[in-house]
């Protein structure tokens, strides 16, 4: 028996509110429900996060995320959604099993969920960063 909570859900050792399943991945409602319809999409196989994921598996997962996001937004009357995945504790990953959040967003931004990105324009040397990535 696995100690990973998401593996336990994938293996049907504990219940989950499953909204999608295929041979490679599973999607279920997050217990926290940041907004109504907050869904997690996971690979059935244990992979720590996207940094350790096989590109083909990650690609399939994001195909499912795309189709499921469209369905969730339409069926729940949301106006859009946030898609996010955290990799490692420093980025906020709390369950060490690769997962993608689909967080529906509702009109008026009254759903309580907020994301903020700092504007660091001009602070970093983009040429240096680009060179390191493509080297």
Buried (B, 14 or more C-beta within 10 A) or exposed (E): EEEBBBBBBBEEEEEBEBBBEEEBBBBBBBEEEBBBBBBBBBBBBBBBBBEEBEEEBBEBBBEBBEEBBEBBBEEEEBEEBBEEBBBEEEEEBEBBBBBBBBBBBBEEEEBEBEEEEEEEEEEEEEEEEEEEEEE
